[in-house]
């Protein structure tokens, strides 16, 4: 079952931040952190469901997202507007930063 746009995925979602926000805040979602692509400056917020927010997981997801941004640029792909984030068990543990 695919989550609705207002609902983050099971392990969180990264959403592009627009310069103007017109939508009402979702009380079921917590913004854990913001990640900026150092190559193009696009900003994304990492959100978790308020019932299962995890700061340590959000920090690992931020590193994973930064690496994804690098690959997007290498492959000359645009960053998607919304990205389903992996859970702890879905991120590989072999990288120099633990991702």
N, CA, C and O atoms as a CHARMM CRD file, in Angstrom:
* protein
*
  396
    1    1 UNK  N      0.84400  -1.18600   0.00000 PROA 1      0.00000
    2    1 UNK  CA     0.00000   0.00000   0.00000 PROA 1      0.00000
    3    1 UNK  C      0.88100   1.23800   0.00000 PROA 1      0.00000
    4    1 UNK  O      1.70700   1.41300   0.89600 PROA 1      0.00000
    5    2 UNK  N      0.71600   2.08100  -0.98100 PROA 2      0.00000
    6    2 UNK  CA     1.52600   3.28700  -1.10900 PROA 2      0.00000
    7    2 UNK  C      0.93600   4.38400  -0.22300 PROA 2      0.00000
    8    2 UNK  O     -0.27400   4.60600  -0.23900 PROA 2      0.00000
    9    3 UNK  N      1.79500   5.08400   0.56400 PROA 3      0.00000
   10    3 UNK  CA     1.26900   6.13600   1.43900 PROA 3      0.00000
   11    3 UNK  C      0.74800   7.31700   0.62900 PROA 3      0.00000
   12    3 UNK  O      1.21400   7.57900  -0.48000 PROA 3      0.00000
   13    4 UNK  N     -0.21200   8.01700   1.19100 PROA 4      0.00000
   14    4 UNK  CA    -0.73600   9.22000   0.54800 PROA 4      0.00000
   15    4 UNK  C      0.30800  10.31800   0.64100 PROA 4      0.00000
   16    4 UNK  O      1.19900  10.23900   1.48600 PROA 4      0.00000
   17    5 UNK  N      0.22700  11.35100  -0.20900 PROA 5      0.00000
   18    5 UNK  CA     1.24200  12.40000  -0.17900 PROA 5      0.00000
   19    5 UNK  C      1.40500  13.08000   1.18100 PROA 5      0.00000
   20    5 UNK  O      2.50300  13.53300   1.50400 PROA 5      0.00000
   21    6 UNK  N      0.35300  13.16400   1.97900 PROA 6      0.00000
   22    6 UNK  CA     0.44600  13.83800   3.27600 PROA 6      0.00000
   23    6 UNK  C      1.03500  12.93900   4.35200 PROA 6      0.00000
   24    6 UNK  O      1.36000  13.40900   5.44300 PROA 6      0.00000
   25    7 UNK  N      1.17500  11.64800   4.05600 PROA 7      0.00000
   26    7 UNK  CA     1.62300  10.67400   5.03900 PROA 7      0.00000
   27    7 UNK  C      3.03600  10.18900   4.69200 PROA 7      0.00000
   28    7 UNK  O      3.26000   9.75800   3.56100 PROA 7      0.00000
   29    8 UNK  N      3.97600  10.24400   5.60600 PROA 8      0.00000
   30    8 UNK  CA     5.30600   9.73000   5.29000 PROA 8      0.00000
   31    8 UNK  C      5.29400   8.21500   5.17300 PROA 8      0.00000
   32    8 UNK  O      4.39000   7.55300   5.68400 PROA 8      0.00000
   33    9 UNK  N      6.29500   7.67000   4.50000 PROA 9      0.00000
   34    9 UNK  CA     6.42900   6.22800   4.37300 PROA 9      0.00000
   35    9 UNK  C      6.71900   5.59600   5.72400 PROA 9      0.00000
   36    9 UNK  O      6.80500   6.29900   6.73100 PROA 9      0.00000
   37   10 UNK  N      6.86900   4.28200   5.75900 PROA 10     0.00000
   38   10 UNK  CA     7.06900   3.59800   7.03800 PROA 10     0.00000
   39   10 UNK  C      8.33100   4.02500   7.77200 PROA 10     0.00000
   40   10 UNK  O      8.38600   3.94300   8.99900 PROA 10     0.00000
   41   11 UNK  N      9.34900   4.48100   7.03800 PROA 11     0.00000
   42   11 UNK  CA    10.60100   4.89100   7.67700 PROA 11     0.00000
   43   11 UNK  C     10.87900   6.37200   7.47900 PROA 11     0.00000
   44   11 UNK  O     11.96500   6.84800   7.81200 PROA 11     0.00000
   45   12 UNK  N      9.91900   7.09800   6.94600 PROA 12     0.00000
   46   12 UNK  CA    10.09200   8.52700   6.74200 PROA 12     0.00000
   47   12 UNK  C     10.13000   8.89800   5.27200 PROA 12     0.00000
   48   12 UNK  O     10.23100   8.04000   4.39600 PROA 12     0.00000
   49   13 UNK  N     10.04600  10.19400   5.02500 PROA 13     0.00000
   50   13 UNK  CA    10.03100  10.72700   3.67500 PROA 13     0.00000
   51   13 UNK  C     10.86600  11.99500   3.64000 PROA 13     0.00000
   52   13 UNK  O     10.89500  12.76600   4.59900 PROA 13     0.00000
   53   14 UNK  N     11.54400  12.19900   2.52000 PROA 14     0.00000
   54   14 UNK  CA    12.24200  13.47100   2.28800 PROA 14     0.00000
   55   14 UNK  C     11.42300  14.22000   1.24600 PROA 14     0.00000
   56   14 UNK  O     11.13900  13.68600   0.17400 PROA 14     0.00000
   57   15 UNK  N     11.04600  15.44300   1.55400 PROA 15     0.00000
   58   15 UNK  CA    10.25500  16.25900   0.63000 PROA 15     0.00000
   59   15 UNK  C     10.99000  17.54700   0.32400 PROA 15     0.00000
   60   15 UNK  O     11.55000  18.19800   1.20600 PROA 15     0.00000
   61   16 UNK  N     10.97300  17.90100  -0.97100 PROA 16     0.00000
   62   16 UNK  CA    11.60300  19.15300  -1.38900 PROA 16     0.00000
   63   16 UNK  C     10.87800  20.31400  -0.73200 PROA 16     0.00000
   64   16 UNK  O      9.64800  20.34800  -0.69200 PROA 16     0.00000
   65   17 UNK  N     11.64100  21.25900  -0.22200 PROA 17     0.00000
   66   17 UNK  CA    11.07200  22.45900   0.36900 PROA 17     0.00000
   67   17 UNK  C     10.96700  23.52100  -0.71100 PROA 17     0.00000
   68   17 UNK  O     11.95000  23.83700  -1.38100 PROA 17     0.00000
   69   18 UNK  N      9.80100  24.05600  -0.87300 PROA 18     0.00000
   70   18 UNK  CA     9.56700  25.11500  -1.86000 PROA 18     0.00000
   71   18 UNK  C      9.78200  26.46000  -1.19700 PROA 18     0.00000
   72   18 UNK  O      9.76800  26.57300   0.02900 PROA 18     0.00000
   73   19 UNK  N      9.98100  27.47300  -2.01300 PROA 19     0.00000
   74   19 UNK  CA    10.17900  28.81500  -1.46000 PROA 19     0.00000
   75   19 UNK  C      8.92000  29.33200  -0.78300 PROA 19     0.00000
   76   19 UNK  O      8.99800  30.08800   0.18500 PROA 19     0.00000
   77   20 UNK  N      7.75300  28.92500  -1.29100 PROA 20     0.00000
   78   20 UNK  CA     6.49300  29.30000  -0.65700 PROA 20     0.00000
   79   20 UNK  C      5.74500  28.03900  -0.28400 PROA 20     0.00000
   80   20 UNK  O      5.63400  27.11500  -1.08900 PROA 20     0.00000
   81   21 UNK  N      5.24000  27.99800   0.91500 PROA 21     0.00000
   82   21 UNK  CA     4.47500  26.85000   1.38100 PROA 21     0.00000
   83   21 UNK  C      3.04200  27.29500   1.61400 PROA 21     0.00000
   84   21 UNK  O      2.78000  28.20200   2.40300 PROA 21     0.00000
   85   22 UNK  N      2.10900  26.64000   0.91300 PROA 22     0.00000
   86   22 UNK  CA     0.70600  27.00800   1.03800 PROA 22     0.00000
   87   22 UNK  C     -0.12600  25.93900   1.72200 PROA 22     0.00000
   88   22 UNK  O     -1.30000  26.16500   2.01500 PROA 22     0.00000
   89   23 UNK  N      0.46400  24.77500   1.98300 PROA 23     0.00000
   90   23 UNK  CA    -0.30400  23.70200   2.57500 PROA 23     0.00000
   91   23 UNK  C     -0.36500  23.84900   4.09500 PROA 23     0.00000
   92   23 UNK  O      0.52000  24.43500   4.71900 PROA 23     0.00000
   93   24 UNK  N     -1.42000  23.30700   4.66100 PROA 24     0.00000
   94   24 UNK  CA    -1.58500  23.33400   6.11400 PROA 24     0.00000
   95   24 UNK  C     -0.63100  22.31400   6.73800 PROA 24     0.00000
   96   24 UNK  O     -0.37200  21.27500   6.13100 PROA 24     0.00000
   97   25 UNK  N     -0.10700  22.58300   7.92600 PROA 25     0.00000
   98   25 UNK  CA     0.79500  21.62800   8.56400 PROA 25     0.00000
   99   25 UNK  C      0.06400  20.33700   8.92200 PROA 25     0.00000
  100   25 UNK  O     -1.11500  20.36200   9.27400 PROA 25     0.00000
  101   26 UNK  N      0.75400  19.23500   8.83300 PROA 26     0.00000
  102   26 UNK  CA     0.20600  17.93100   9.17500 PROA 26     0.00000
  103   26 UNK  C      0.64500  17.60900  10.60300 PROA 26     0.00000
  104   26 UNK  O      1.84200  17.49100  10.86700 PROA 26     0.00000
  105   27 UNK  N     -0.30200  17.46500  11.51900 PROA 27     0.00000
  106   27 UNK  CA     0.02500  17.23300  12.92600 PROA 27     0.00000
  107   27 UNK  C      0.52300  15.81800  13.16600 PROA 27     0.00000
  108   27 UNK  O      1.05700  15.53600  14.23900 PROA 27     0.00000
  109   28 UNK  N      0.36500  14.90800  12.19100 PROA 28     0.00000
  110   28 UNK  CA     0.82400  13.52800  12.33800 PROA 28     0.00000
  111   28 UNK  C      2.26600  13.35000  11.88800 PROA 28     0.00000
  112   28 UNK  O      2.78900  12.23700  11.91900 PROA 28     0.00000
  113   29 UNK  N      2.91500  14.43300  11.47100 PROA 29     0.00000
  114   29 UNK  CA     4.26300  14.37000  10.90900 PROA 29     0.00000
  115   29 UNK  C      5.18800  15.30000  11.68300 PROA 29     0.00000
  116   29 UNK  O      4.80400  16.40600  12.06000 PROA 29     0.00000
  117   30 UNK  N      6.42600  14.83000  11.91600 PROA 30     0.00000
  118   30 UNK  CA     7.43800  15.62500  12.60200 PROA 30     0.00000
  119   30 UNK  C      8.60400  15.83700  11.62700 PROA 30     0.00000
  120   30 UNK  O      9.12200  14.87700  11.05500 PROA 30     0.00000
  121   31 UNK  N      9.00800  17.09000  11.44500 PROA 31     0.00000
  122   31 UNK  CA    10.19700  17.37600  10.64400 PROA 31     0.00000
  123   31 UNK  C     11.40100  17.09400  11.52500 PROA 31     0.00000
  124   31 UNK  O     11.59800  17.74100  12.55400 PROA 31     0.00000
  125   32 UNK  N     12.21100  16.11500  11.10900 PROA 32     0.00000
  126   32 UNK  CA    13.34900  15.68400  11.90900 PROA 32     0.00000
  127   32 UNK  C     14.59300  16.52100  11.62200 PROA 32     0.00000
  128   32 UNK  O     15.32500  16.88300  12.54300 PROA 32     0.00000
  129   33 UNK  N     14.83300  16.82800  10.35500 PROA 33     0.00000
  130   33 UNK  CA    16.00200  17.60500   9.95800 PROA 33     0.00000
  131   33 UNK  C     15.81600  18.09400   8.52700 PROA 33     0.00000
  132   33 UNK  O     14.88800  17.68000   7.83200 PROA 33     0.00000
  133   34 UNK  N     16.69500  18.96300   8.10300 PROA 34     0.00000
  134   34 UNK  CA    16.69000  19.47000   6.73400 PROA 34     0.00000
  135   34 UNK  C     18.03500  19.14700   6.10400 PROA 34     0.00000
  136   34 UNK  O     19.08000  19.29200   6.73900 PROA 34     0.00000
  137   35 UNK  N     18.00200  18.70700   4.84900 PROA 35     0.00000
  138   35 UNK  CA    19.21500  18.35800   4.11900 PROA 35     0.00000
  139   35 UNK  C     19.28700  19.23400   2.87600 PROA 35     0.00000
  140   35 UNK  O     18.28700  19.41300   2.18100 PROA 35     0.00000
  141   36 UNK  N     20.47200  19.78100   2.59400 PROA 36     0.00000
  142   36 UNK  CA    20.68400  20.63100   1.42500 PROA 36     0.00000
  143   36 UNK  C     21.65500  19.93500   0.48400 PROA 36     0.00000
  144   36 UNK  O     22.70700  19.46400   0.91600 PROA 36     0.00000
  145   37 UNK  N     21.31500  19.86700  -0.79500 PROA 37     0.00000
  146   37 UNK  CA    22.23600  19.33600  -1.79700 PROA 37     0.00000
  147   37 UNK  C     23.32500  20.38100  -2.02000 PROA 37     0.00000
  148   37 UNK  O     23.03600  21.50300  -2.43700 PROA 37     0.00000
  149   38 UNK  N     24.55900  20.01800  -1.74700 PROA 38     0.00000
  150   38 UNK  CA    25.64300  21.00100  -1.84200 PROA 38     0.00000
  151   38 UNK  C     25.94100  21.39600  -3.29100 PROA 38     0.00000
  152   38 UNK  O     26.59200  22.41400  -3.52500 PROA 38     0.00000
  153   39 UNK  N     25.47200  20.60100  -4.27500 PROA 39     0.00000
  154   39 UNK  CA    25.75600  20.92300  -5.67000 PROA 39     0.00000
  155   39 UNK  C     24.74600  21.89400  -6.28100 PROA 39     0.00000
  156   39 UNK  O     25.12200  22.76400  -7.06600 PROA 39     0.00000
  157   40 UNK  N     23.47000  21.75200  -5.92700 PROA 40     0.00000
  158   40 UNK  CA    22.45200  22.61300  -6.55300 PROA 40     0.00000
  159   40 UNK  C     21.68800  23.47900  -5.55000 PROA 40     0.00000
  160   40 UNK  O     20.96200  24.38800  -5.95200 PROA 40     0.00000
  161   41 UNK  N     21.84000  23.21100  -4.25500 PROA 41     0.00000
  162   41 UNK  CA    21.19100  24.02500  -3.24500 PROA 41     0.00000
  163   41 UNK  C     19.75500  23.65900  -2.92200 PROA 41     0.00000
  164   41 UNK  O     19.12900  24.32600  -2.09900 PROA 41     0.00000
  165   42 UNK  N     19.20400  22.60200  -3.55700 PROA 42     0.00000
  166   42 UNK  CA    17.84100  22.17100  -3.23100 PROA 42     0.00000
  167   42 UNK  C     17.78200  21.73000  -1.77000 PROA 42     0.00000
  168   42 UNK  O     18.70000  21.07800  -1.27100 PROA 42     0.00000
  169   43 UNK  N     16.69000  22.09200  -1.08800 PROA 43     0.00000
  170   43 UNK  CA    16.50900  21.74500   0.32400 PROA 43     0.00000
  171   43 UNK  C     15.39000  20.72000   0.45200 PROA 43     0.00000
  172   43 UNK  O     14.34900  20.82600  -0.19700 PROA 43     0.00000
  173   44 UNK  N     15.62500  19.73200   1.29800 PROA 44     0.00000
  174   44 UNK  CA    14.64500  18.68600   1.57100 PROA 44     0.00000
  175   44 UNK  C     14.47700  18.54200   3.07700 PROA 44     0.00000
  176   44 UNK  O     15.44900  18.62000   3.82800 PROA 44     0.00000
  177   45 UNK  N     13.23900  18.33200   3.51400 PROA 45     0.00000
  178   45 UNK  CA    12.99900  18.04900   4.92900 PROA 45     0.00000
  179   45 UNK  C     12.80600  16.54800   5.08100 PROA 45     0.00000
  180   45 UNK  O     12.13500  15.91500   4.26600 PROA 45     0.00000
  181   46 UNK  N     13.39300  15.98400   6.12300 PROA 46     0.00000
  182   46 UNK  CA    13.17000  14.58300   6.46200 PROA 46     0.00000
  183   46 UNK  C     12.08000  14.56100   7.50700 PROA 46     0.00000
  184   46 UNK  O     12.21300  15.15900   8.57500 PROA 46     0.00000
  185   47 UNK  N     10.99800  13.86600   7.19200 PROA 47     0.00000
  186   47 UNK  CA     9.86300  13.79600   8.10900 PROA 47     0.00000
  187   47 UNK  C      9.60300  12.35000   8.52100 PROA 47     0.00000
  188   47 UNK  O      9.77400  11.42000   7.73300 PROA 47     0.00000
  189   48 UNK  N      9.19300  12.18800   9.75800 PROA 48     0.00000
  190   48 UNK  CA     8.76400  10.89100  10.28900 PROA 48     0.00000
  191   48 UNK  C      7.35100  11.05300  10.82200 PROA 48     0.00000
  192   48 UNK  O      6.91200  12.16300  11.12200 PROA 48     0.00000
  193   49 UNK  N      6.65400   9.95100  10.93500 PROA 49     0.00000
  194   49 UNK  CA     5.35800   9.98200  11.62000 PROA 49     0.00000
  195   49 UNK  C      5.61900  10.34900  13.07100 PROA 49     0.00000
  196   49 UNK  O      6.58900   9.89000  13.67300 PROA 49     0.00000
  197   50 UNK  N      4.74900  11.17500  13.62600 PROA 50     0.00000
  198   50 UNK  CA     4.97300  11.63100  15.00400 PROA 50     0.00000
  199   50 UNK  C      4.95200  10.47400  15.99400 PROA 50     0.00000
  200   50 UNK  O      5.58200  10.55600  17.04800 PROA 50     0.00000
  201   51 UNK  N      4.24000   9.40000  15.67600 PROA 51     0.00000
  202   51 UNK  CA     4.16100   8.26000  16.58600 PROA 51     0.00000
  203   51 UNK  C      5.42600   7.41400  16.58400 PROA 51     0.00000
  204   51 UNK  O      5.61800   6.60000  17.48700 PROA 51     0.00000
  205   52 UNK  N      6.29800   7.58800  15.58200 PROA 52     0.00000
  206   52 UNK  CA     7.51900   6.76900  15.53500 PROA 52     0.00000
  207   52 UNK  C      8.71500   7.57700  15.04900 PROA 52     0.00000
  208   52 UNK  O      9.48200   7.11600  14.20400 PROA 52     0.00000
  209   53 UNK  N      8.87200   8.77700  15.58300 PROA 53     0.00000
  210   53 UNK  CA    10.01800   9.60000  15.20500 PROA 53     0.00000
  211   53 UNK  C     11.27900   9.06600  15.87900 PROA 53     0.00000
  212   53 UNK  O     11.24300   8.62400  17.02700 PROA 53     0.00000
  213   54 UNK  N     12.40000   9.11200  15.14500 PROA 54     0.00000
  214   54 UNK  CA    13.65600   8.55600  15.62900 PROA 54     0.00000
  215   54 UNK  C     14.79000   9.45500  15.14900 PROA 54     0.00000
  216   54 UNK  O     15.13100   9.43400  13.96700 PROA 54     0.00000
  217   55 UNK  N     15.37600  10.24000  16.04400 PROA 55     0.00000
  218   55 UNK  CA    16.40900  11.20100  15.68100 PROA 55     0.00000
  219   55 UNK  C     17.66500  10.51600  15.14700 PROA 55     0.00000
  220   55 UNK  O     18.27800  11.01500  14.20300 PROA 55     0.00000
  221   56 UNK  N     18.05700   9.39200  15.72600 PROA 56     0.00000
  222   56 UNK  CA    19.25200   8.68100  15.25900 PROA 56     0.00000
  223   56 UNK  C     19.04000   8.16500  13.83600 PROA 56     0.00000
  224   56 UNK  O     19.93900   8.26400  13.00100 PROA 56     0.00000
  225   57 UNK  N     17.86900   7.62000  13.56100 PROA 57     0.00000
  226   57 UNK  CA    17.55200   7.15100  12.21000 PROA 57     0.00000
  227   57 UNK  C     17.53900   8.32400  11.23800 PROA 57     0.00000
  228   57 UNK  O     18.05100   8.20000  10.12500 PROA 57     0.00000
  229   58 UNK  N     16.97200   9.44800  11.62600 PROA 58     0.00000
  230   58 UNK  CA    16.92200  10.63100  10.76000 PROA 58     0.00000
  231   58 UNK  C     18.32800  11.11800  10.41300 PROA 58     0.00000
  232   58 UNK  O     18.56900  11.56400   9.29100 PROA 58     0.00000
  233   59 UNK  N     19.25200  11.03600  11.36100 PROA 59     0.00000
  234   59 UNK  CA    20.63700  11.45200  11.09300 PROA 59     0.00000
  235   59 UNK  C     21.27600  10.53200  10.05500 PROA 59     0.00000
  236   59 UNK  O     21.98000  11.00700   9.16300 PROA 59     0.00000
  237   60 UNK  N     21.04300   9.23100  10.15800 PROA 60     0.00000
  238   60 UNK  CA    21.57200   8.28000   9.17600 PROA 60     0.00000
  239   60 UNK  C     20.89600   8.48900   7.81500 PROA 60     0.00000
  240   60 UNK  O     21.54900   8.39200   6.77600 PROA 60     0.00000
  241   61 UNK  N     19.60000   8.77400   7.82100 PROA 61     0.00000
  242   61 UNK  CA    18.88600   9.02100   6.57800 PROA 61     0.00000
  243   61 UNK  C     19.40200  10.29200   5.89400 PROA 61     0.00000
  244   61 UNK  O     19.43800  10.36000   4.66600 PROA 61     0.00000
  245   62 UNK  N     19.79800  11.28800   6.67400 PROA 62     0.00000
  246   62 UNK  CA    20.34100  12.52600   6.10100 PROA 62     0.00000
  247   62 UNK  C     21.63000  12.24000   5.34300 PROA 62     0.00000
  248   62 UNK  O     21.83800  12.77400   4.25300 PROA 62     0.00000
  249   63 UNK  N     22.48800  11.41200   5.90100 PROA 63     0.00000
  250   63 UNK  CA    23.73500  11.03600   5.22500 PROA 63     0.00000
  251   63 UNK  C     23.41400  10.24300   3.96100 PROA 63     0.00000
  252   63 UNK  O     24.01100  10.47800   2.91000 PROA 63     0.00000
  253   64 UNK  N     22.47300   9.30600   4.05800 PROA 64     0.00000
  254   64 UNK  CA    22.05100   8.51100   2.90400 PROA 64     0.00000
  255   64 UNK  C     21.51300   9.42500   1.80200 PROA 64     0.00000
  256   64 UNK  O     21.81200   9.22800   0.62400 PROA 64     0.00000
  257   65 UNK  N     20.72100  10.41900   2.19000 PROA 65     0.00000
  258   65 UNK  CA    20.12500  11.34300   1.23400 PROA 65     0.00000
  259   65 UNK  C     21.19600  12.19200   0.55400 PROA 65     0.00000
  260   65 UNK  O     21.12000  12.42800  -0.65200 PROA 65     0.00000
  261   66 UNK  N     22.18800  12.65200   1.30500 PROA 66     0.00000
  262   66 UNK  CA    23.29000  13.41100   0.70400 PROA 66     0.00000
  263   66 UNK  C     24.00000  12.57400  -0.36000 PROA 66     0.00000
  264   66 UNK  O     24.34200  13.08700  -1.42600 PROA 66     0.00000
  265   67 UNK  N     24.22200  11.28600  -0.07500 PROA 67     0.00000
  266   67 UNK  CA    24.85000  10.39600  -1.05300 PROA 67     0.00000
  267   67 UNK  C     23.95200  10.20000  -2.28000 PROA 67     0.00000
  268   67 UNK  O     24.44500  10.11800  -3.40500 PROA 67     0.00000
  269   68 UNK  N     22.64800  10.12400  -2.06400 PROA 68     0.00000
  270   68 UNK  CA    21.71500   9.98800  -3.18200 PROA 68     0.00000
  271   68 UNK  C     21.77100  11.23100  -4.07000 PROA 68     0.00000
  272   68 UNK  O     21.71900  11.12100  -5.29500 PROA 68     0.00000
  273   69 UNK  N     21.87400  12.39700  -3.46600 PROA 69     0.00000
  274   69 UNK  CA    21.97600  13.63300  -4.24400 PROA 69     0.00000
  275   69 UNK  C     23.20900  13.60500  -5.14700 PROA 69     0.00000
  276   69 UNK  O     23.13900  14.02100  -6.30300 PROA 69     0.00000
  277   70 UNK  N     24.33400  13.11800  -4.62900 PROA 70     0.00000
  278   70 UNK  CA    25.55300  13.02400  -5.43700 PROA 70     0.00000
  279   70 UNK  C     25.29800  12.13400  -6.64700 PROA 70     0.00000
  280   70 UNK  O     25.66500  12.48500  -7.76900 PROA 70     0.00000
  281   71 UNK  N     24.66400  10.97600  -6.41900 PROA 71     0.00000
  282   71 UNK  CA    24.37900  10.05800  -7.53100 PROA 71     0.00000
  283   71 UNK  C     23.40000  10.67100  -8.51900 PROA 71     0.00000
  284   71 UNK  O     23.53800  10.46700  -9.72500 PROA 71     0.00000
  285   72 UNK  N     22.42200  11.41100  -8.03700 PROA 72     0.00000
  286   72 UNK  CA    21.49700  12.08900  -8.95900 PROA 72     0.00000
  287   72 UNK  C     22.26900  12.98800  -9.91500 PROA 72     0.00000
  288   72 UNK  O     21.98800  13.01100 -11.11300 PROA 72     0.00000
  289   73 UNK  N     23.24500  13.73200  -9.38700 PROA 73     0.00000
  290   73 UNK  CA    24.02500  14.64700 -10.23000 PROA 73     0.00000
  291   73 UNK  C     24.97400  13.88800 -11.15800 PROA 73     0.00000
  292   73 UNK  O     25.14200  14.27300 -12.31500 PROA 73     0.00000
  293   74 UNK  N     25.59000  12.82200 -10.66900 PROA 74     0.00000
  294   74 UNK  CA    26.47500  12.01800 -11.51200 PROA 74     0.00000
  295   74 UNK  C     25.69400  11.44800 -12.69700 PROA 74     0.00000
  296   74 UNK  O     26.18800  11.43300 -13.82500 PROA 74     0.00000
  297   75 UNK  N     24.47500  10.98000 -12.43200 PROA 75     0.00000
  298   75 UNK  CA    23.64200  10.37800 -13.47300 PROA 75     0.00000
  299   75 UNK  C     22.82400  11.41500 -14.23300 PROA 75     0.00000
  300   75 UNK  O     22.03500  11.06900 -15.11200 PROA 75     0.00000
  301   76 UNK  N     23.01800  12.69100 -13.89100 PROA 76     0.00000
  302   76 UNK  CA    22.31500  13.80800 -14.52600 PROA 76     0.00000
  303   76 UNK  C     20.79200  13.66900 -14.42600 PROA 76     0.00000
  304   76 UNK  O     20.06200  13.96000 -15.37300 PROA 76     0.00000
  305   77 UNK  N     20.33600  13.22000 -13.25800 PROA 77     0.00000
  306   77 UNK  CA    18.90600  13.11500 -12.96100 PROA 77     0.00000
  307   77 UNK  C     18.49700  14.27400 -12.05900 PROA 77     0.00000
  308   77 UNK  O     19.28100  14.73300 -11.22800 PROA 77     0.00000
  309   78 UNK  N     17.27400  14.73900 -12.22900 PROA 78     0.00000
  310   78 UNK  CA    16.72600  15.72900 -11.30000 PROA 78     0.00000
  311   78 UNK  C     16.38300  15.02900  -9.98600 PROA 78     0.00000
  312   78 UNK  O     16.04700  13.84500  -9.97400 PROA 78     0.00000
  313   79 UNK  N     16.47000  15.76100  -8.89600 PROA 79     0.00000
  314   79 UNK  CA    16.04400  15.19400  -7.62100 PROA 79     0.00000
  315   79 UNK  C     14.52100  15.07200  -7.65200 PROA 79     0.00000
  316   79 UNK  O     13.84000  16.01600  -8.05300 PROA 79     0.00000
  317   80 UNK  N     13.97200  13.92400  -7.23600 PROA 80     0.00000
  318   80 UNK  CA    12.51500  13.81700  -7.16100 PROA 80     0.00000
  319   80 UNK  C     11.96600  14.73300  -6.06800 PROA 80     0.00000
  320   80 UNK  O     12.69200  15.08900  -5.14000 PROA 80     0.00000
  321   81 UNK  N     10.71200  15.11200  -6.16800 PROA 81     0.00000
  322   81 UNK  CA    10.09700  15.98900  -5.17600 PROA 81     0.00000
  323   81 UNK  C      9.88100  15.32000  -3.84000 PROA 81     0.00000
  324   81 UNK  O      9.86500  15.98600  -2.80400 PROA 81     0.00000
  325   82 UNK  N      9.71100  13.99300  -3.85100 PROA 82     0.00000
  326   82 UNK  CA     9.46500  13.23300  -2.63500 PROA 82     0.00000
  327   82 UNK  C     10.23200  11.92000  -2.73200 PROA 82     0.00000
  328   82 UNK  O     10.19600  11.24800  -3.76300 PROA 82     0.00000
  329   83 UNK  N     10.92500  11.55500  -1.65800 PROA 83     0.00000
  330   83 UNK  CA    11.75700  10.35200  -1.65000 PROA 83     0.00000
  331   83 UNK  C     11.41100   9.53300  -0.41600 PROA 83     0.00000
  332   83 UNK  O     11.50500  10.02800   0.70700 PROA 83     0.00000
  333   84 UNK  N     11.00700   8.27300  -0.62000 PROA 84     0.00000
  334   84 UNK  CA    10.77700   7.37500   0.50000 PROA 84     0.00000
  335   84 UNK  C     12.13100   6.98200   1.06700 PROA 84     0.00000
  336   84 UNK  O     13.01100   6.55800   0.31700 PROA 84     0.00000
  337   85 UNK  N     12.31200   7.11100   2.34900 PROA 85     0.00000
  338   85 UNK  CA    13.60100   6.85800   2.98100 PROA 85     0.00000
  339   85 UNK  C     13.69600   5.42800   3.49500 PROA 85     0.00000
  340   85 UNK  O     12.69100   4.84200   3.89900 PROA 85     0.00000
  341   86 UNK  N     14.89900   4.86700   3.48200 PROA 86     0.00000
  342   86 UNK  CA    15.08000   3.50300   3.98800 PROA 86     0.00000
  343   86 UNK  C     15.09900   3.46800   5.51400 PROA 86     0.00000
  344   86 UNK  O     15.38800   4.46900   6.16900 PROA 86     0.00000
  345   87 UNK  N     14.78800   2.31100   6.05800 PROA 87     0.00000
  346   87 UNK  CA    14.90500   2.09600   7.49400 PROA 87     0.00000
  347   87 UNK  C     16.32800   1.69100   7.84100 PROA 87     0.00000
  348   87 UNK  O     17.16400   1.54400   6.94900 PROA 87     0.00000
  349   88 UNK  N     16.61100   1.51200   9.10500 PROA 88     0.00000
  350   88 UNK  CA    17.96100   1.15400   9.56200 PROA 88     0.00000
  351   88 UNK  C     18.47100  -0.11700   8.90100 PROA 88     0.00000
  352   88 UNK  O     19.62700  -0.17100   8.48200 PROA 88     0.00000
  353   89 UNK  N     17.64100  -1.12600   8.80300 PROA 89     0.00000
  354   89 UNK  CA    18.05300  -2.40500   8.23000 PROA 89     0.00000
  355   89 UNK  C     18.24400  -2.36000   6.73200 PROA 89     0.00000
  356   89 UNK  O     18.85200  -3.27100   6.17000 PROA 89     0.00000
  357   90 UNK  N     17.74700  -1.33400   6.06500 PROA 90     0.00000
  358   90 UNK  CA    17.84500  -1.24000   4.61200 PROA 90     0.00000
  359   90 UNK  C     19.07100  -0.45700   4.14900 PROA 90     0.00000
  360   90 UNK  O     19.39500  -0.46500   2.96200 PROA 90     0.00000
  361   91 UNK  N     19.74900   0.21500   5.06500 PROA 91     0.00000
  362   91 UNK  CA    20.95500   0.96200   4.71300 PROA 91     0.00000
  363   91 UNK  C     22.15800   0.07900   4.97000 PROA 91     0.00000
  364   91 UNK  O     22.26000  -0.55000   6.02300 PROA 91     0.00000
  365   92 UNK  N     23.08100   0.03000   3.99800 PROA 92     0.00000
  366   92 UNK  CA    24.26400  -0.79900   4.19700 PROA 92     0.00000
  367   92 UNK  C     25.16400  -0.17400   5.26700 PROA 92     0.00000
  368   92 UNK  O     25.17600   1.04200   5.45800 PROA 92     0.00000
  369   93 UNK  N     25.89700  -1.01700   5.94100 PROA 93     0.00000
  370   93 UNK  CA    26.69800  -0.58000   7.09100 PROA 93     0.00000
  371   93 UNK  C     28.18400  -0.52000   6.76800 PROA 93     0.00000
  372   93 UNK  O     28.99400  -0.37300   7.68300 PROA 93     0.00000
  373   94 UNK  N     28.57300  -0.62700   5.49900 PROA 94     0.00000
  374   94 UNK  CA    29.98300  -0.76000   5.18300 PROA 94     0.00000
  375   94 UNK  C     30.69200   0.54500   4.83100 PROA 94     0.00000
  376   94 UNK  O     31.92000   0.55300   4.73900 PROA 94     0.00000
  377   95 UNK  N     29.98500   1.62400   4.63500 PROA 95     0.00000
  378   95 UNK  CA    30.59600   2.86300   4.20100 PROA 95     0.00000
  379   95 UNK  C     31.39700   3.54000   5.29600 PROA 95     0.00000
  380   95 UNK  O     31.27700   3.17300   6.46500 PROA 95     0.00000
  381   96 UNK  N     32.21500   4.52500   4.93700 PROA 96     0.00000
  382   96 UNK  CA    33.04600   5.21400   5.91600 PROA 96     0.00000
  383   96 UNK  C     32.23000   6.00300   6.94100 PROA 96     0.00000
  384   96 UNK  O     32.70500   6.26000   8.04700 PROA 96     0.00000
  385   97 UNK  N     31.02100   6.38100   6.58000 PROA 97     0.00000
  386   97 UNK  CA    30.18800   7.13700   7.51400 PROA 97     0.00000
  387   97 UNK  C     29.05700   6.27500   8.06000 PROA 97     0.00000
  388   97 UNK  O     28.11600   6.80100   8.65500 PROA 97     0.00000
  389   98 UNK  N     29.13200   4.95000   7.86700 PROA 98     0.00000
  390   98 UNK  CA    28.11500   4.07200   8.40500 PROA 98     0.00000
  391   98 UNK  C     26.90200   3.92100   7.53200 PROA 98     0.00000
  392   98 UNK  O     25.86600   3.45300   8.00500 PROA 98     0.00000
  393   99 UNK  N     26.98800   4.29800   6.27600 PROA 99     0.00000
  394   99 UNK  CA    25.83300   4.14100   5.37800 PROA 99     0.00000
  395   99 UNK  C     26.14600   3.19800   4.26100 PROA 99     0.00000
  396   99 UNK  O     25.29400   2.94500   3.41000 PROA 99     0.00000
